[in-house]
Amino acid sequence: MNQRRRASPAVYRRRRLVAALLAVLLLALAIWGMRTLYDRIFGDDPEPAGQTEEQTENDDARLSREESGADSESTEEPAAEGTEEEPSAPEDPAAEGDCAAADIEVRASTSHESYDAATAPMLIMEIENTGSSECILDAGTAEQQFSVSLGGREIFTTAQCDIDGESLEIEFEPGQTERANMVWPRSESAVDCAEPAELVTGDYELTVSVSGITSEPHTFHVTGASQ
């Protein structure tokens, strides 16, 4: 009976090398298969069929514009309601032909510079057209006012008196002067416009006005009743 011949050491080495190579190859195939399966299950979605790179860029640009527009709208403050300015109504122009205040000079004076205790002063108003053209001014008693003060305190004013005033429109030629007189009964208008009061001696001031145009003060002397 023949005995089986044992392989040489070189043959054993070749066999072990071939087995090791097969093991490495099988391990590589297993890793590749597992990675492919993982990518199919958990990988990114592929781009839709038919979508080109140009279309993708256009979509990105449109999205950027929409986001920019949304930011602009969110930062733009809405216009406040009711803030629109309405055009102001033009002022009513003065009636044609009326005198301008700059063309009328009103002056105050008295018939005398000094009055004794027994004399009622005569108050005088002068109205002159100092302009270069004719104009119309209401110089009636309804538009006239006489006021007398002492040391800054008003003693008498026709504005406090019950006077039936009337309107009187006058055509003033350039340089024309009109005059109005009033006798002051030495009264205090806050008490009684007609009853003489116990005035003190001093320098009194008279101011007059017509249609809102006022004169400079005029000073005159009055002697009190006790003097």
Secondary structure by P-SEA (a helix, b strand, c coil): cccbbbbcaaaaaaaaaaaaaaaaaaaaaaaaaaaaaaaaacccccccccccaaaaaaaaaaaaaaaaaaaaaaaccccccccccccccccccccccccccccbbbbbbcccccccccbbbbbbbbbbcccccccccccccccbbbbbbccccccccccccccbbbbbbbbccccbbbbbbbbbccccccccccccccccccbbbbbbbcccccccbbbbbbbcccc
